[in-house]
């Protein structure tokens, strides 16, 4: 996997992806990425190579030796076309609010010596990028709209050394983009025009720049699925519920229990956990599951999409009362289920 480490903590705590390319084969493009080209010229040549790179950890003593060679990402193509922008796009998902940091080293290039980060990528003609230029001694933030660079650019003249590692950080929050170089905030832009609120992220170079990338970290807020949003809405409308979960499998209905997982829950820590056997049973058979214990009643009922197909299951936990029957428990739970079903077009919409 190209995303070698995935540390996730839902909601406010956010999530983190670390790209260090240790699991990728040398002299090959990293897994999970797509090489593409903006502008003109030949495709880029993106490979994982072994290179001396400084450790993110501070040395224990001043005499500590630097670590040996380790995997870094390299763009090696040398097409001198002026409007030649090799991109390596991470295909996993779209990111809205995030902070992305990477180390870059501009190694060579006659026409240009640039390296940068592309973000909120819609396609090869619509995206933002931040880049450093060793040859020009500038650090800039740019927006590409329908294939043309438009306002900004924001450009700052700075001493940027060829052959040395530099840290680039991009922070996106709503319409505001901030960029830092070597730990110093340099550029800030609030794009309230025809901006992009989310998109893919990737690595960027220009013309014949030979550039290396290492120690890339992406911190972001996971996008909320419809399933999790439906749970939140139901808990707001029915605050006395003691428990609420949605179970689903892949993109097909009637999935086996071993493949079904929690896709919505009042406890976000439960997301991704395996579903109990009754979740699959209510999809594969007629009816529902009913149980009671310690003054509570539990029902697992099917969720239907807008065509009437059973695509998921919902578990509703409520407080029981004297004289509680199975029939009136179902009657109490059905408004919760029907409220969810009014929002479900397909299973894919529910879980992605």
TIROKE-441795 format. One record per atom (N, C-alpha, C): y, z, x. Coordinates in pm, whole numbers, plus 50000, padded with zeros to 5 digits. Example, Ala and Ser with C-alpha at 12.3 -4.5 7.8 and 13.67 -1.06 7.14 Angstrom:
BEGIN
494315078051319;495505078051230;496705078051320;497755070851285;498945071451367;500035078751290;
END
This chain:
BEGIN
498805000050084;500005000050000;501245000050087;502264992450046;503524992350121;504275005350101;504215010749977;504815023849953;503795034149998;503875037850123;502805045750182;502735059650121;503875065450092;503925078650033;504645077749899;504055083549798;504725084349667;504735098849625;505915104749627;506085118649585;506855118549456;506255122649345;506955121849218;507115135549157;508305137849101;508595149849024;509485145248911;508975146448790;509585139648677;510925145548639;511685137048571;512965140248510;514005144148614;514635155848599;515805159048679;515495159048828;514275162948865;513965163649007;513795149949070;513605139848992;513525126349044;512205123549114;512175112649188;510975108349259;511395102249391;510435100949481;510735095649614;509625086249659;510005075049714;509065065849779;509485064649924;508495065650012;508745064150155;507965052050204;508645042850270;508025030850324;507965032150475;506765034250531;506655034750676;505665024450731;504985017050641;504165005450677;502955008950764;502545021650765;501395025550847;500085019950793;500015017250665;498785012150606;498754996850599;499804990550651;499854975950649;499364970250782;498814958150777;498304951650897;499464945750977;499384947151109;500414941551194;500364926251190;501524920251209;501704905751207;501444899651070;501504908050967;501414903150829;502544909150747;502864902650636;503874907850546;503324920250475;504154930350452;503644942650388;503224940350244;502244948050200;501764947150063;502834952149966;502844946049846;503754950349742;505114943649748;505354935649851;506634928749867;506454913649850;507534907049813;507534892349797;508644886549883;508284877349971;509274870350053;509884859049972;511204858749969;511904848249896;513174844749971;513934835449917;515114830449988;516264828649891;517414834049928;518664830949857;519444821249944;520064811449881;520814801549957;519934789950000;520174784850121;519504772850169;518694775750294;517894765750336;517144766850460;515694770250438;515044773650548;513604776650547;513364791050503;512144793950455;511824807850416;511914817350535;512104830050505;512084840250609;510684842750659;510584849750771;509284853350828;509264868450844;508694875150745;508684889750742;507304894650786;507274903250888;506014908450940;506164923150979;505054930250973;504994943751028;504604942551175;505414948151263;505134947751406;505184961951462;504734963651585;504824976451652;506044976451743;506834986951732;508124987451803;508485001951831;509185004351940;509725017651967;510815020651866;510665031651795;511675035851697;511825050851706;513055055751701;513265070251712;512665077651594;512215089751619;511655097951513;512765103751428;512475105551298;513415112351211;513465127251241;512435132551308;512385146651344;513155148951472;513955159251477;514675162651598;513705167251706;513945163951834;513035168251939;513015183551951;511825188751986;511685203251999;512485208352118;512485200652228;513265204152346;513985191852396;515045193552476;515745181752529;514865173052617;513775178652669;512885170952757;511755164252681;511735165852548;510645159852468;510665144752482;509495138952499;509385124552513;509455117752377;510055105952373;510075098752245;508675094352207;508455092852078;507155088352032;506905073952075;505635069952078;505295056452118;505605046452010;505085034552025;505355023951929;504745027451793;505435023251688;504945025451553;505345013651466;504735012351348;505015000551265;506455000351214;507074988751225;508374986351163;508304972551097;509244970051007;509324957050941;510274948251019;509884935651042;510714926351119;510924913451042;512144907951051;512434894451003;512634885851126;511734875951145;511654868751272;512084854251266;512344848851145;512754834851133;514124832851199;514364820851251;515604818051324;516294805551272;516324804051141;517024792651080;518534795251087;519274786351153;520714788351174;521574783851056;520934779350948;521714775350831;522664786550790;523924783250766;524924793450739;524604801350612;524304794450502;524004801050374;522504803150360;521934810050459;520504812450466;520284827550459;519694832350348;519564846650325;518114850250293;517284852850394;515914857350366;515924870950297;515104872250194;514964884650119;513494888650115;513234901550127;511894906850105;512024917049994;511504913549875;511754921149753;510544929749719;510804942649693;509744951649649;509504949549500;508274945949464;507974941149330;507544952049232;507484964449277;506874974949195;507574977149062;508894979349062;509594982348938;511084980448956;511824982648846;513274981848849;513854995748871;514944996348945;515585009048974;517035008648928;517475019448861;518845020348814;519665029148906;519625042348883;520305051748972;519355055549084;519835054549208;518975057249322;519805059249448;519155064549551;519695064649687;518635058649778;519005048449854;518075041749943;518645041950084;517835046950177;518255047850317;517245040550404;517735033850508;516855027250603;517525026550738;516715025850843;517215023150976;517095008251003;518095002451065;518084988251098;518424986451245;517854976151305;518194972251442;518344957251446;519524952551483;519784938351498;519414934451641;518344926651653;517724924051782;518264911551848;518454900951769;518854888151828;519474879251720;520024868051764;520634858351674;521834851851741;521884838651738;523044831551794;524144829851691;523764825751570;524774823851464;525174836951399;524194845751375;524454858651310;523544869251367;523974881651357;523134893351390;523384903651281;522664902251169;522904910351050;521604916350997;521754927650929;520634933950858;521204942050744;520484942350632;521014949650518;519994952350410;520494958150303;519704961750186;520224953950066;519324947349994;519664941149865;519184950349754;519944951149645;519584960649540;520084955749405;519524962149302;519724957749163;519554942549154;518484937949216;518184923549222;517664918949087;518344909149026;517864902648904;516974890748941;517444882849033;516744871449088;517474867449215;517114855849273;517704851849400;519174847949389;519704846949268;521094842949249;521984854149195;521394865849171;522134876949111;521674890249170;522514896349253;522164909049316;523374914349394;523254926649443;524214932349538;523524933449674;524334934149778;523774937749908;524814944449995;524314953250081;525124959750185;524524955650318;525404951850413;524854947250541;525754951450656;525124952850773;525834955350897;525754942850983;526804940151060;526854928551148;527204933151289;526264931451384;526544935051522;527434924551588;527224911951554;528014901251616;529464901751569;529674904451438;531024904851385;531674918551388;530854929151408;531394942651409;531964946651274;531204943751166;531674947151031;530544953050948;530944960950850;530014966850753;530554963150616;529704956750531;530234951350406;529334953450286;529974953550169;529304954350039;529674941749962;528664934649910;528874921849844;528124921349711;528594912549624;527944909849496;527734894849484;526514890949447;526204876849424;525954875049275;526734866249214;526634863649071;526474848649050;525364845048988;525034830948964;525124822649093;524624828749201;524534821649328;525794821649411;526874827949365;528144828049437;528564842349469;529074844449590;529644857549622;530964859249548;531094870549480;532294873249401;532834886849441;533984890849381;534554904049412;533594915249373;533374926049461;533954925949594;533434914249676;533974910449800;533514918949909;534434930449946;533784940949993;534474951650064;533974950950208;534894950750302;534524948450441;535304958050530;534604964350625;535214973850716;534824970250859;535814969250947;535544966551087;535084979251157;533914978651222;533334990251288;532564985651411;532494993851514;531634990351629;530164992251592;529404981351591;527984981651556;527224975251671;526354982751734;525724978451858;524454970451832;524374958951896;523134951151894;522064958551973;520824958051924;519704964051996;519594979051982;520444984951896;520374999351872;520055001651725;519435013051696;519115016451557;520335022451488;520585017751365;521675022751282;521105026751146;521715036651084;521285041250951;522205035550844;521605028950745;522345023950628;521835031350505;522775036350424;522425043150299;523235037050185;522555034050075;523205029149954;522905038849842;523935042849770;523775051649654;524335044749531;523535043349427;523975037549299;523885048149191;524965049949118;524985059049004;525835052748896;525195047848791;525915040748687;526535028148744;527845026548728;528545014648777;529075016448919;528885028348976;529465031249108;528435029149218;528855021949322;528025019349440;528755025049561;528035032849642;528595038149765;527675034549880;528265031449996;527495027550113;527965035350235;526995039950314;527285047450436;526625040750554;527235042550672;526685037650797;526635049150896;525455051350951;525245062051049;525775075450999;525515078050869;525855090850810;527295092350765;528115082050783;529525082750744;529785074150621;530325080050512;530675071850394;531735061650432;531465048950400;532365038150441;532945030750321;532085026850225;532495018050117;532155024049982;533015021549882;532765026149745;533335015849650;532565012749546;532995002749449;532495006349310;533385005449211;533045007849071;533064994448999;531884988948974;531784975448916;531664976248764;532784975248698;532794975748551;532964961848490;532774951748572;532844938048519;531454933848474;530974922948523;529634918048486;528644923548588;528434936648581;527594943248679;526144943848636;525294948148729;523864949748702;523554964748704;522954969748596;522694984048584;521344988148641;520454978648663;519204981448732;518674968548790;517614969548866;517024957748928;516074961849039;515554952249109;514634954949219;515424957649348;514724962749447;515344965249577;514614956949682;515284954649796;514654946749901;515444947150030;514904940450132;515544939350262;516204925650273;517294924950350;518144912950353;518544909750497;518574896850531;519184892450657;519914879350631;520604874450734;521334861850721;521084852750840;521014839650810;520954829150910;519814831651009;520094831851140;519034833151240;518894847451291;519374857051213;519274871051255;517824875451268;517474880851383;516194887651402;516484902551392;515934908951289;516294922751259;515064930851225;515114943751260;514034953051232;514504963751133;513534968951055;513794979450956;512734990350970;513165002950959;512215014050971;512705026050891;511785035250863;512115048050799;512925046050671;512355038350580;513025035450453;512595045450346;513565051950285;513295061850181;514095058550056;513425058449943;514045055549815;513885067849725;514995073949687;514995085149593;515615080349463;514945082749351;515385076749226;514955085249107;515565082448994;515165088648869;514205079248799;512955083648775;511995074848709;512505070448572;512295057848543;512705052748412;511815058848303;512415063248197;511675069548088;511005059048001;509705060747977;508985051547889;509335054547744;509035044847656;509245047047513;508415058847465;507195060247518;506325071347474;506995084747500;507565086447619;508225099047649;509495100847566;510195089947540;511375090647454;511025094647311;509895089547260;509465093047125;509115107847114;508495113347218;508185127547218;509465135747213;510455132047294;511725139247295;512395138747158;512405126947096;513035125446964;512325134046860;510995133946863;510235141746764;510485156646781;510575161246906;510805175546928;512215179646885;513155170446893;514505173346843;514505174446691;513735165546627;513705165446481;512805176446426;511745179846499;510795190046454;510665200746563;511675209146581;511685218746693;510615229546685;509965231146569;508945241546556;507565237046602;507435224746643;506145220246695;505775228246819;504525231946830;504055239546945;503555230647056;503225218447025;502735209147126;502785194947074;503015185347164;503075171347125;502755162747247;501745154147232;501355145047340;500995131447282;501205121147362;500745107747329;499775103347437;498625098047394;497615093047486;497515077847471;497375070847584;497165056347578;496415051947702;495825039947691;495105034347805;495885023247869;495235011547884;495915000147944;496744992847842;496614979647839;497384971647744;496534966547628;495344971947616;494464968047506;494144980347421;493974978147290;493594989247203;492104992147219;491685003947168;490275007547174;489795010847314;490655016447400;490285019447536;489375031547543;488455031647639;487525042947654;488265055447698;487705067147665;488375079847692;488655081647840;487725077147926;487925078948069;489115071348123;489595061348050;490715053348096;492025057448032;491965065647930;493185069847861;493815081647933;495165081847931;495895092547997;497075096847912;497675108047951;498865112847883;500045104047923;500685097647826;501835089047854;503125094947796;502985105447713;504145112247660;503775126747634;504655136147674;504325150247655;505605158547658;505585169947585;506705179147592;506745186247727;505655185647802;505605190647939;505445178648032;506515174048096;506425162148181;505415163248293;505045175448334;504045176948440;502675171748397;502465170148266;501165165548217;501045150248217;502155143348242;502115128648240;501125123548344;500285114248301;499275108548390;497945115648391;497855127348328;496585134548325;495605127748230;494295128848255;493295122548168;493365127948026;493075119147929;493065123047788;491725129147752;491685138247654;490405143647606;489625132947531;488345135647513;487455125747451;487895121847311;488445131547234;488805128147096;489915117747086;490705116047194;491765105947191;491175091947175;490115089047250;489465075947236;488705074847105;488165086147058;487385085746934;488245081846815;489485086546809;490315083046694;490745068346700;490645062246816;490935047946825;489725039346792;488545043946834;487345035946814;486665038346680;486985049546616;486375052746489;487435055046383;487005056046261;487915058846151;488185073846144;489415077446106;489715091446087;490565097346196;490445110746212;491285118246303;490495130246351;491075137746446;490435149846495;491245161946450;490565172246398;491235184246347;490585196646409;491435206146448;490915218646500;491915229846479;491455242246491;492365253546476;491875265046563;492845273246610;492525284746694;493775293046714;493625306246711;494715315646743;495995312846665;495835310846536;497005308646452;497645295046466;496965285546533;497485272046551;496525261846491;497075250546451;496265239246408;496595227346497;495565219546533;495725208046621;495165195646554;495935185146554;495475172346499;495705161446603;494705152946622;494855140946703;494675129046610;495735121246597;495755110146500;496085097046571;495675085846514;495985072946577;497445069146557;497975061846654;499295055746644;499105040646630;499805034746534;499675020446508;500935012946555;500725000546599;501884992146631;502384985346505;503354976246519;503964970346399;503044960546327;501904957146388;500934948546320;499804956646257;499864969946268;498854978446210;497684981646299;497704976746424;496604979446516;496764993346578;495635000246595;495655013246662;495795010946813;496875016046870;497135013447012;497205026147095;497325037747034;497435050347107;497035061647013;497045073647066;496745085546986;497805096047014;498105104146912;499085114846928;498445128146890;498675138346970;498165151746942;499335160546899;499245165846779;500285174346722;499735188446708;500445198146765;500045212246755;501115219646675;500675226546568;501605233546479;501125247746457;502025256246415;501665269946380;500975269946244;499855277146232;499155278146104;499785288846016;499325289745895;499825299845802;498685303645706;498795315045638;497755318945543;497565308045437;496315304545414;496035293945317;496115280045375;496335279045507;496385265945574;495075258445554;495145246045509;493965237645493;494095225345581;492985218745602;493005206545680;493895196045615;493815195245481;494575185145409;496075186945427;496565199645411;498005201145423;498465200845570;497545203545664;497885201945806;498145187245837;497285178645782;497495164145801;498815159945738;499095165145620;500335161645552;501565165945633;501465177145702;502585181845784;502755173245909;501645168245965;501705160546089;502095146046068;501795140345951;502005125945932;503465121545946;504475129345901;505855124845923;506185123046071;505605131546157;505825130046301;505255116746348;504035113846305;503365101446347;504085089246292;504445089546164;505115077946104;506465075346169;507165086046208;508445084146278;508265076846409;507195079846480;506905072846606;506525058346580;505665056146480;505165042546454;506275033046415;507335038046357;508445029246318;509145023246439;508895028946558;509545024246680;508625016146770;507325015546738;506355009246829;506124994746789;506494985546877;506204971446854;504804967946908;504564971347034;503274968647097;502924980147190;501674980847233;501264990947330;502014989247461;502234976947502;502954974447628;504354980347623;505034978847511;506374984647496;506324999847504;505235005647456;505125020147450;504995026447589;504285019847678;503935026247805;504675020747925;505415009747912;506095004048029;507595006248022;
END
